[in-house]
Amino acid sequence: MGSETSVEAKGLTPLQDAFQFQFFRPILDLMLSQIQELATSLAPRLIEIRRHLHLHPELSGQEHQTSAYVAGVLSSCGLKVREGVGKTGVIGDLTGQETDPRRLAIRTDMDALPIQERTALEFASRNAGVMHACGHDIHTTVGLGTAMVLAELRSHLPGSVRFLFQPAEEIAQGAGWMIADGAIDGINAFLSVHVFPSIPAGSIAVRYGSLTAAADNLELTIIGESGHGARPHEAIDAIWIAAQVITTLQQAISRTHNPLRPVVLTVGQISGGRAPNVIADQVVMKGTVRSLHPETHARLPEWIEDIVAGICKPYGARYHLNYERGVPSVHNDPRLTQLLERSAQEALGVERVSVLPEPSLGAEDFALFLEHAPGSMFRLGVGRKGQVNHPLHHPQFEADESAILTGVVTMAYSAYNYWQQANEA
Ligand code: NI
C-alpha cells in the first residue's frame, strides 16, 4: 500500500500527519526507552508466567486456577484487583495521576480449547484434552506484563488503566458476562491483542475498520399445507417455497447489498417432507450469516424477513424466522488503530509494523466491548522463523515466546500515548 493511500485511509492530510508525529516525538522517546528496559528486565518472569499458563490450560468458563493466578500477579504489582467479575473474569485497576478523567481498558482473554496438545514442548499441557491452541496464554501474559510495566510508570500516566482478563472467549460468552457485571462502566477506550502465526515474531499488524466478522445464526421454518402429490393446487408446497427462498436470498445478496460490504449466507442444514407422493407441509432450514460492516449487520434480520415474507405471501404459506445475533464484527476505531500503529512503529521500527489487507471471517467477542466505547485490536506475530507454523486451533500450534516482549512494549507504549493522542483531538 502506498503512503498516500494509508494517510487517506486514516482520514488525515499528509501535513497534519507529519506535524502530529514531530510534535510528540521528543518527549516520548525517553518513556519508550524506559518501557523497553522494564520489559526486557521482566522477560524471564514473563516466560515463566506464560509457561505456567500453558501447562495448566482451562476451558471456557472454568478458568478458576488461571484467574486466581492472574489475580495474584496483579496484586503483587500493586493493582487493585477484583475477582469473579463476569464469572471467572478478573479486573486489575491501575490508578494514574487522574489529571485526565479518560480511562483506558486493556483486554486479554484467558481460556483454552478442548484439544489434545501434540507438541513436544517441555511445558506442554498437563490437562488431558485441553490446550492453549489459540494463544490466550500469550495474551494473558502480555496483559500481565503490560500491567507490570505500567505499574512502575504510573506517575507518568495522566489517567487510569483497567486491565480486563476475560474468560470464555472461545464460546463468545465471556465479554458479555463481564459487561453485565459492570466491568466496563466508565471506560473510554479499549485496546486488545490476538496472536497470529503467519506474522513472524517481532512484528505486529494493525487493521483499520473491520478485523473480524459478525456471525449470526438463522433458523427458518416454512409452513405450507400437506396434500396429494398429484394435486398441487390443493396444497401449499413448503419445499418449493423453501427452494425459492434460498435462491432468492443468494441472488438478493448480490443485487441489494454493497459488494464492498460482504455478506455470506450459508444454509447448512435443511429438512422437510414425509413421503415422495405427499406435498411437504413444513421445511426447516438452519444457517450462518457472516458480515463485516456494522450497518449491514444491523439490517440483516429485517432484510431476510422481508424476502421470506414476500415469497410466502402470494402462495399462502407462513413462516417462522428465528434470527439469533451472534457477536458483531470487531470494527477497529481509526484513531486508536493509528495509536497502535504509530506507537509500534516507534517502538519496533516501521518495517515491523504492517497494515492487514483483509479482515478475517472468524468471530471475536471483543466486538461486544466496542459497542460501548471505541477500541482496536492488533495482531501479534508469533511465527517461528524457519519452522512450520501451524494455524491457530491446531494441536501442534506453537508460538515464538519472544513475541511476548513485542506485545508488552507495543501495548504499554500505546497505553502511555493514549492520553497524548486524546488531547490532540
Ligand atoms: Ni483466540
Boltz pocket constraint, residues with backbone or C-beta under 6 A from the ligand:
constraints:
  - pocket:
      binder: B
      contacts: [[A, 134], [A, 135], [A, 136], [A, 169], [A, 194]]
      max_distance: 6.0
